[in-house]
Amino acid sequence: MTSSGCGVYAKSVSGTGVQAESESGCGVKASSVQNAAVHASSNTGVGVHASSLKNAAVFGYSSENGVGVKATSNTNTAVQAMSTSGIGVTATSTQNTALLARTDKGYGLDVYSKESTAVYAGSDSGHGIFVQCKKQGTAVCGISQSGIGVQARSDKNTAVHASSDSGDGVEAHSIKGIAVNAQSDSGYGVKAYSKQKTALFAESDSGKGLEVSTKTGQAIYAHSSASTGYVIEANADRCTAAVYGHTNNGYGIQGISKSNIAIYGISETNAGVAGISTSGEGVHAESTSGTAVYASSTRGIGVTAFSTQTTAVFASSEQRMAIEAAAKINTALYAHSDTARGVHATSQSSIGIEASSKTNTAIYGHSDSGIGVHASGGQYAGYFEGIVMVTGDIQLQNADCAEAFDVHVHAVQEIEPGTVMVIDPEGMMCPSTKAYDRCVAGVTSGAGDLKPGLILGKDPEKTSRLPIALIGKVYCKVDADFGAIEMGDMLTTSGTPGHAMKASDPARAFGAVIGKALKPCASGKGLIPILVALQ
């Protein structure tokens, strides 16, 4: 033990700097107040090599501002520790980094344990584990058969922070337990960066691939600037979810990607991605050019999201589909919300939600007491290509059945709704000008509060067309100066352009009747509702 110098300092050009073995005690134990407790460097060999059967292989402690264990290696492993039943590496620090390892080509930290935790690090204010790999290796790699691959906890800072230029930021494997477990009270649970490969990769055969919890900060933050890797990649064969995120007031899962998939989850039997939030968003994903959320499941649900107060799933994409989900046997996308929207998707230039099915229904909407499918649009509320089958009643709130007819271009703006229209010699529609005209075709629809319920032959590209009411209720211009109009009177064309009058001459009215008056008009001109019934 020393107060200001190194507890143990060893240097070797080609061999091991320090090698120690113990059956029941510590292989190497050193403490320092201000400097490195253990410092070892090697050019081609192992910086520190220690093995222990029952206790800590390497134990380093620094009380003030030194490093508990510091090891550097140019071409080999900086720290290698093996323990049969104890902890491979235990490091504690009150103010600085508990464990710092750096290497140019090999593993920054290579730890293996059969029964207990492979790596455990605790820090009150610094990083629990800080590892950096500059060239080719993995920053952190933890493997455990029945325990946790990597476990870290921090009260104020990031529990696990790893960065790599060309390898995986964090890579962990576990056969039965959790591959990565990290906890933080106010910082990031897991924070990973990678320039060329996956920022965070976790795999577990029967446990959770990744379990992270935080009280006030983000549970998981991962960033990758590569064009081919995933920000977060997780696989689960038989467990509940490949990626599971839970938070009380923040994002359960948040993924951001500039050119690739923000969140990608694959599961064979259960949910690919599951997000649960009590007051925030269950899953929030954003992408500028790639898919915001992509989930695939062979038998289970592609995406499951629940929220009690706000949106269960929110996805936004500027260029591609906001949500893309595929499932072979079960539901591709299922979302549930107690008070807000189950699914909310927006896209600036593409489709908000797209669904396809080879043998079954692509989109299915059901409600016990509400509306099964509700759609609204600036141009169309719905657009269908192909045959539309309706097994129930079609209820139209508006009144008449109209059909779009060609009119002269110069007269389109002059013709008002409610005008009586006849067929001119050119086959076009024009306002009526003479009494008892057998070329009468109907009344222009849309006057008053009676709008067309159905328009036939409408073409948005043909602007010189007007809807002419053929059947149903419509407001019509009338002139009662030719005779007072009573309710139920037959109406025909008059000498007043575009106006109807009472058909007083039955002989002349045959073939020129427009319909029946539904309200009276004693004198003068007016606009009354009529029942269109051409005769």
VOGU-3710 file (C-alpha; in Angstrom, 3 decimals, decimal comma):
1> mtssgcgvya> 0,000/0,000/0,000  1,252/3,484/-0,824  -0,180/6,971/-0,307  0,970/8,665/-3,517  2,819/6,152/-5,728  1,817/3,008/-7,511  0,892/0,062/-5,348  2,327/-2,371/-7,906  4,162/-1,300/-11,063  5,452/-3,831/-13,581
11> ksvsgtgvqa> 6,673/-3,557/-17,163  7,589/-6,268/-19,635  8,708/-6,094/-23,276  7,643/-9,568/-24,399  6,479/-11,489/-21,315  3,835/-11,071/-18,637  4,151/-7,916/-16,523  2,568/-9,427/-13,426  1,402/-13,008/-13,020  -0,141/-14,224/-9,787
21> esesgcgvka> -2,138/-17,300/-8,812  -4,044/-18,061/-5,636  -6,359/-20,896/-4,633  -8,392/-19,116/-1,974  -7,058/-15,554/-1,597  -6,628/-12,616/-3,937  -4,231/-13,145/-6,824  -3,193/-9,508/-6,747  -4,496/-7,025/-4,177  -3,318/-3,438/-4,086
31> ssvqnaavha> -4,625/-0,122/-2,794  -3,523/3,444/-3,399  -4,698/6,797/-2,080  -3,775/9,053/-5,009  -2,230/6,985/-7,813  -2,833/3,720/-9,620  -3,236/0,769/-7,266  -2,058/-1,624/-9,989  -0,345/-0,397/-13,157  1,060/-2,837/-15,677
41> ssntgvgvha> 2,111/-2,428/-19,305  3,282/-4,916/-21,887  4,197/-4,552/-25,565  3,350/-8,074/-26,765  2,298/-10,080/-23,704  -0,434/-9,820/-21,108  -0,410/-6,679/-18,949  -1,893/-8,447/-15,932  -2,640/-12,159/-15,799  -4,255/-13,461/-12,659
51> sslknaavfg> -6,329/-16,496/-11,746  -8,114/-17,487/-8,568  -10,254/-20,485/-7,679  -12,471/-18,997/-4,980  -11,793/-15,298/-4,512  -11,143/-12,185/-6,574  -8,467/-12,686/-9,223  -7,653/-8,967/-9,353  -8,800/-6,489/-6,704  -7,914/-2,830/-6,950
61> yssengvgvk> -9,058/0,016/-4,740  -8,434/3,756/-4,925  -10,014/6,108/-2,403  -9,547/9,609/-3,846  -8,699/10,336/-7,468  -6,569/7,468/-8,737  -7,474/4,530/-10,917  -8,338/1,242/-9,199  -6,838/-0,877/-11,972  -5,076/0,550/-15,010
71> atsntntavq> -3,691/-1,636/-17,770  -2,495/-0,917/-21,308  -1,473/-3,262/-24,084  -0,523/-2,607/-27,706  -1,342/-5,949/-29,345  -2,753/-8,274/-26,662  -5,348/-8,276/-23,887  -4,906/-5,442/-21,394  -6,561/-7,277/-18,484  -7,353/-10,962/-18,388
81> amstsgigvt> -8,925/-12,461/-15,302  -10,496/-15,860/-14,651  -12,376/-17,091/-11,613  -14,094/-20,426/-11,058  -16,628/-19,356/-8,424  -15,794/-15,753/-7,535  -15,822/-12,479/-9,426  -13,417/-12,126/-12,349  -12,701/-8,443/-11,786  -13,903/-6,278/-8,905
91> atstqntall> -13,051/-2,586/-8,904  -14,366/0,290/-6,781  -13,631/3,998/-6,853  -15,225/6,877/-4,956  -14,330/9,718/-7,364  -12,700/8,365/-10,533  -13,112/5,501/-12,945  -13,344/2,131/-11,237  -11,985/0,200/-14,202  -10,132/1,655/-17,191
101> artdkgygld> -8,755/-0,533/-19,954  -7,387/0,447/-23,363  -6,012/-1,534/-26,262  -5,271/-0,799/-29,906  -6,190/-4,169/-31,458  -7,302/-6,698/-28,826  -10,168/-6,666/-26,334  -10,221/-3,710/-23,984  -11,614/-6,055/-21,351  -11,827/-9,843/-21,654
111> vyskestavy> -13,494/-11,532/-18,708  -14,977/-14,990/-18,279  -16,936/-16,534/-15,417  -18,780/-19,859/-15,223  -21,169/-19,246/-12,336  -20,972/-15,664/-11,088  -20,782/-12,195/-12,586  -18,138/-11,796/-15,279  -17,675/-8,045/-14,710  -19,043/-6,010/-11,818
121> agsdsghgif> -18,207/-2,344/-11,364  -19,668/0,294/-9,051  -19,079/4,024/-8,932  -20,691/6,821/-6,889  -20,063/9,679/-9,330  -17,863/8,372/-12,179  -18,399/5,773/-14,886  -19,090/2,260/-13,654  -17,213/0,894/-16,675  -15,488/3,048/-19,281
131> vqckkqgtav> -13,857/1,204/-22,145  -12,452/2,527/-25,382  -11,165/0,598/-28,372  -9,552/2,610/-31,143  -8,936/0,232/-34,043  -10,346/-3,269/-34,477  -11,498/-5,032/-31,316  -14,643/-5,062/-29,246  -14,764/-2,441/-26,488  -16,571/-4,676/-23,976
141> cgisqsgigv> -17,195/-8,411/-24,391  -18,700/-10,371/-21,516  -19,654/-14,059/-21,621  -21,391/-15,989/-18,870  -22,998/-19,443/-18,890  -25,512/-18,946/-16,072  -24,869/-15,462/-14,639  -24,920/-11,939/-16,021  -22,503/-11,190/-18,864  -22,024/-7,535/-17,949
151> qarsdkntav> -23,496/-5,882/-14,838  -22,920/-2,262/-13,904  -24,546/0,276/-11,610  -24,045/3,992/-11,173  -25,867/6,488/-8,958  -25,189/9,682/-10,940  -23,482/8,814/-14,225  -23,595/6,262/-16,989  -23,585/2,670/-15,754  -22,011/1,289/-18,950
161> hassdsgdgv> -20,289/3,517/-21,498  -18,478/1,937/-24,422  -17,227/3,274/-27,739  -15,517/1,578/-30,654  -14,332/2,853/-34,022  -14,627/-0,401/-35,986  -15,950/-3,097/-33,624  -19,082/-3,544/-31,536  -19,573/-0,983/-28,773  -20,976/-3,556/-26,365
171> eahsikgiav> -21,255/-7,271/-27,089  -22,601/-9,661/-24,498  -23,748/-13,300/-24,549  -25,536/-15,344/-21,934  -26,949/-18,873/-22,094  -29,386/-18,709/-19,165  -29,142/-15,300/-17,512  -29,238/-11,677/-18,628  -26,595/-10,742/-21,180  -26,402/-7,080/-20,123
181> naqsdsgygv> -27,819/-5,636/-16,895  -27,285/-1,976/-16,104  -28,857/0,382/-13,583  -28,510/4,118/-13,092  -30,394/6,525/-10,846  -29,865/9,720/-12,864  -27,618/8,881/-15,856  -27,829/6,509/-18,800  -28,330/2,853/-18,048  -26,403/1,884/-21,181
191> kayskqktal> -24,683/4,288/-23,542  -22,909/2,892/-26,603  -21,315/4,327/-29,734  -19,949/2,667/-32,836  -18,798/4,150/-36,132  -18,852/1,041/-38,337  -20,680/-1,800/-36,569  -23,554/-2,327/-34,164  -23,520/0,072/-31,204  -25,204/-2,380/-28,855
201> faesdsgkgl> -25,625/-6,123/-29,392  -27,076/-8,465/-26,794  -28,040/-12,105/-27,140  -29,564/-14,576/-24,715  -30,892/-18,092/-25,273  -33,431/-18,178/-22,433  -33,148/-14,886/-20,506  -33,445/-11,248/-21,525  -30,979/-10,051/-24,103  -30,871/-6,601/-22,537
211> evstktgqai> -32,338/-5,322/-19,266  -31,790/-1,717/-18,307  -33,442/0,513/-15,712  -33,043/4,178/-14,819  -35,032/6,504/-12,564  -34,691/9,901/-14,275  -32,452/9,483/-17,343  -32,738/7,442/-20,521  -32,593/3,701/-19,979  -30,818/3,005/-23,278
221> yahssastgy> -28,979/5,376/-25,580  -27,217/3,994/-28,620  -25,753/5,760/-31,630  -24,195/4,390/-34,786  -22,951/6,396/-37,763  -22,373/3,354/-39,977  -24,429/2,802/-43,145  -24,855/-0,962/-42,711  -25,061/-1,630/-38,967  -28,025/-1,403/-36,604
231> vieanadrct> -28,257/1,081/-33,771  -29,702/-1,658/-31,544  -29,832/-5,312/-32,568  -31,436/-7,914/-30,337  -32,459/-11,546/-30,841  -34,544/-13,785/-28,595  -35,419/-17,404/-29,380  -37,844/-18,356/-26,628  -38,078/-15,422/-24,226  -40,822/-12,800/-23,938
241> aavyghtnng> -39,297/-10,028/-26,008  -36,092/-9,378/-27,911  -36,124/-5,776/-26,666  -38,152/-4,719/-23,615  -38,262/-1,159/-22,362  -40,230/0,201/-19,412  -40,361/3,696/-17,995  -42,738/5,627/-15,772  -42,548/9,067/-17,389  -40,072/8,941/-20,312
251> ygiqgisksn> -39,652/6,895/-23,481  -39,802/3,141/-23,088  -37,665/2,766/-26,215  -36,241/5,598/-28,299  -34,294/4,993/-31,473  -32,942/7,609/-33,869  -31,183/6,824/-37,142  -30,165/9,054/-40,033  -29,814/6,436/-42,772  -30,825/3,014/-41,444
261> iaiygisetn> -33,285/1,259/-39,137  -33,677/2,955/-35,744  -35,039/-0,115/-33,906  -34,915/-3,644/-35,305  -36,269/-6,616/-33,403  -36,696/-10,267/-34,395  -38,517/-12,930/-32,412  -39,591/-16,414/-33,473  -42,465/-16,965/-31,026  -43,198/-13,679/-29,252
271> agvagistsg> -43,024/-9,901/-29,585  -40,136/-8,500/-31,617  -40,380/-5,160/-29,795  -42,492/-4,471/-26,699  -42,751/-1,037/-25,112  -44,818/-0,107/-22,056  -45,254/3,363/-20,576  -47,693/4,630/-17,964  -47,636/8,310/-18,964  -45,168/8,660/-21,868
281> egvhaestsg> -44,887/7,068/-25,286  -44,575/3,296/-25,416  -42,343/3,350/-28,502  -40,943/6,476/-30,140  -38,887/6,183/-33,296  -37,681/8,698/-35,862  -35,865/8,235/-39,136  -34,950/10,751/-41,836  -34,504/8,330/-44,748  -35,003/4,754/-43,486
291> tavyasstrg> -37,834/2,877/-41,826  -38,697/4,300/-38,397  -39,823/0,975/-36,928  -39,431/-2,414/-38,565  -40,533/-5,544/-36,773  -40,848/-9,127/-37,978  -42,294/-12,141/-36,209  -42,861/-15,695/-37,450  -45,646/-16,674/-35,028  -46,102/-13,892/-32,519
301> igvtafstqt> -47,020/-10,231/-32,788  -44,655/-8,003/-34,736  -45,124/-4,960/-32,501  -46,998/-4,768/-29,194  -47,420/-1,414/-27,480  -49,563/-0,262/-24,551  -50,128/3,166/-23,101  -52,670/4,244/-20,493  -52,682/8,008/-21,160  -50,960/8,904/-24,425
311> tavfasseqr> -50,129/7,414/-27,826  -49,159/3,753/-27,758  -47,057/3,923/-30,943  -45,792/7,100/-32,569  -43,639/6,912/-35,667  -42,473/9,639/-38,007  -40,548/9,373/-41,261  -39,661/12,068/-43,767  -39,101/9,900/-46,863  -40,183/6,300/-46,277
321> maieaaakin> -42,922/4,410/-44,446  -43,460/5,449/-40,842  -44,414/1,921/-39,758  -43,657/-1,308/-41,593  -44,668/-4,564/-39,938  -44,779/-8,145/-41,207  -46,081/-11,335/-39,609  -46,548/-14,761/-41,190  -49,155/-16,249/-38,843  -50,227/-13,661/-36,272
331> talyahsdta> -50,984/-9,942/-36,131  -48,353/-7,746/-37,768  -49,231/-4,672/-35,726  -51,297/-4,513/-32,536  -51,631/-1,390/-30,437  -53,855/-0,590/-27,470  -54,505/2,636/-25,624  -57,082/3,364/-22,922  -57,657/7,051/-23,654  -55,566/8,054/-26,699
341> rgvhatsqss> -54,902/6,696/-30,181  -53,758/3,117/-30,496  -51,537/3,970/-33,489  -50,525/7,425/-34,668  -48,317/7,652/-37,750  -47,326/10,644/-39,875  -45,334/10,858/-43,073  -44,474/14,035/-44,993  -44,011/12,538/-48,455  -45,020/8,869/-48,304
351> igieassktn> -47,659/6,576/-46,788  -48,387/6,941/-43,074  -49,422/3,298/-42,622  -49,124/0,558/-45,235  -50,324/-2,998/-44,721  -50,322/-5,960/-47,093  -51,472/-9,551/-46,850  -51,220/-12,350/-49,396  -54,161/-14,496/-48,247  -56,016/-12,521/-45,557
361> taiyghsdsg> -57,187/-9,048/-44,605  -54,468/-6,384/-44,820  -56,219/-3,901/-42,494  -58,972/-4,907/-40,084  -60,832/-2,491/-37,870  -63,283/-3,475/-35,137  -65,049/-1,578/-32,390  -67,668/-2,883/-29,954  -69,487/0,434/-29,565  -67,607/2,931/-31,746
371> igvhasggqy> -66,438/3,202/-35,347  -64,423/0,335/-36,782  -62,516/2,460/-39,320  -62,529/6,270/-39,372  -60,798/8,152/-42,172  -60,576/11,785/-43,226  -58,574/13,435/-45,967  -58,057/16,732/-47,730  -58,721/15,164/-51,135  -60,371/11,815/-50,360
381> agyfegivmv> -61,289/10,182/-47,078  -60,827/6,794/-48,760  -59,512/5,526/-52,074  -60,228/1,990/-53,292  -58,853/0,136/-56,310  -61,034/-2,843/-57,171  -64,407/-4,177/-56,072  -65,898/-2,930/-52,782  -68,145/-5,412/-50,949  -70,658/-4,160/-48,369
391> tgdiqlqnad> -72,770/-6,670/-46,428  -74,720/-4,105/-44,382  -76,546/-0,881/-45,146  -74,873/2,138/-46,732  -76,025/5,228/-44,865  -75,421/8,560/-46,587  -76,029/11,699/-44,539  -76,510/13,899/-47,622  -79,613/13,963/-49,794  -79,618/13,374/-53,549
401> caeafdvhvh> -78,049/11,102/-56,124  -76,316/13,217/-58,754  -74,245/12,652/-61,850  -71,536/14,892/-63,264  -72,375/16,308/-66,716  -70,370/18,486/-69,100  -71,247/22,162/-69,332  -69,770/24,954/-71,396  -66,517/26,194/-69,865  -67,556/29,836/-69,892
411> avqeiepgtv> -70,786/29,034/-68,015  -69,367/26,874/-65,180  -68,851/29,759/-62,761  -72,171/31,429/-63,674  -74,436/28,444/-63,005  -75,607/28,382/-59,386  -76,741/25,323/-57,377  -80,498/24,861/-57,671  -80,593/25,823/-61,368  -82,898/23,827/-63,663
421> mvidpegmmc> -80,733/22,285/-66,427  -81,631/21,039/-69,921  -79,709/19,294/-72,718  -78,629/21,663/-75,503  -78,179/20,695/-79,191  -74,468/19,939/-78,578  -75,280/17,421/-75,833  -74,043/19,784/-73,115  -75,945/20,979/-70,071  -77,259/24,538/-69,879
431> pstkaydrcv> -79,897/26,418/-67,853  -83,508/26,071/-69,045  -85,009/29,034/-70,923  -88,517/27,952/-72,088  -91,622/26,437/-70,556  -92,422/22,730/-70,738  -89,004/21,820/-72,211  -88,814/18,053/-72,718  -84,990/18,275/-72,793  -84,996/18,905/-69,051
441> agvtsgagdl> -82,333/16,779/-67,268  -82,452/17,807/-63,628  -81,312/20,413/-61,099  -77,754/21,368/-60,174  -77,054/19,829/-56,778  -75,726/21,510/-53,622  -78,086/24,406/-52,938  -79,073/25,234/-49,370  -78,308/22,599/-46,764  -78,982/19,658/-49,122
451> kpglilgkdp> -75,725/18,290/-50,498  -75,312/15,364/-52,888  -75,022/12,014/-51,147  -73,671/10,250/-54,223  -72,042/11,677/-57,370  -71,638/9,455/-60,432  -69,085/10,022/-63,176  -67,014/12,564/-61,256  -63,531/13,152/-62,661  -61,272/15,621/-60,787
461> ektsrlpial> -59,317/16,343/-63,966  -62,435/17,556/-65,829  -63,203/20,977/-64,377  -66,077/21,836/-66,761  -68,548/19,454/-65,127  -71,375/20,039/-62,653  -73,334/17,550/-60,514  -76,954/17,282/-61,706  -79,449/15,814/-59,223  -81,346/12,948/-60,843
471> igkvyckvda> -83,020/11,339/-57,791  -83,788/12,535/-54,261  -84,266/15,843/-52,476  -82,668/19,002/-53,817  -83,274/22,733/-53,538  -84,609/24,190/-56,803  -85,170/27,716/-58,123  -88,888/28,386/-58,814  -90,973/31,234/-60,228  -94,509/31,431/-58,738
481> dfgaiemgdm> -95,550/34,358/-60,935  -96,721/31,748/-63,464  -98,971/30,285/-60,766  -98,845/29,716/-57,021  -97,003/26,534/-56,095  -98,559/24,245/-53,507  -96,899/21,321/-51,741  -97,124/18,254/-53,981  -97,515/20,178/-57,257  -95,733/18,821/-60,318
491> lttsgtpgha> -92,994/21,185/-61,565  -91,674/21,826/-65,062  -89,401/24,337/-66,778  -90,484/27,976/-67,125  -89,645/30,948/-69,292  -87,488/32,338/-66,505  -83,927/31,024/-67,119  -82,997/28,221/-64,740  -86,332/28,359/-62,837  -89,139/25,832/-62,492
501> mkasdparaf> -92,877/26,564/-62,376  -96,115/24,742/-61,631  -97,070/22,339/-64,429  -100,674/23,577/-65,062  -101,077/21,965/-68,526  -100,937/18,146/-68,161  -100,748/17,626/-71,917  -97,669/19,811/-72,316  -96,129/18,584/-69,043  -95,738/14,981/-70,245
511> gavigkalkp> -91,987/14,352/-70,580  -91,142/17,746/-69,125  -91,791/17,169/-65,417  -88,854/17,754/-63,068  -90,426/16,557/-59,818  -92,740/17,459/-56,950  -92,678/20,501/-54,694  -92,000/19,711/-51,012  -92,817/23,242/-49,863  -95,139/25,943/-51,225
521> casgkglipi> -94,242/29,239/-52,929  -97,166/31,678/-53,186  -95,632/34,272/-55,493  -92,423/35,578/-56,960  -89,137/33,776/-57,227  -87,767/31,508/-54,533  -85,697/28,454/-53,597  -87,694/25,482/-52,320  -86,917/21,806/-51,753  -88,306/19,422/-54,341
531> lvalq> -88,311/15,679/-54,910  -86,613/15,026/-58,245  -88,672/12,592/-60,342  -88,233/13,067/-64,075  -91,310/12,175/-66,135
//
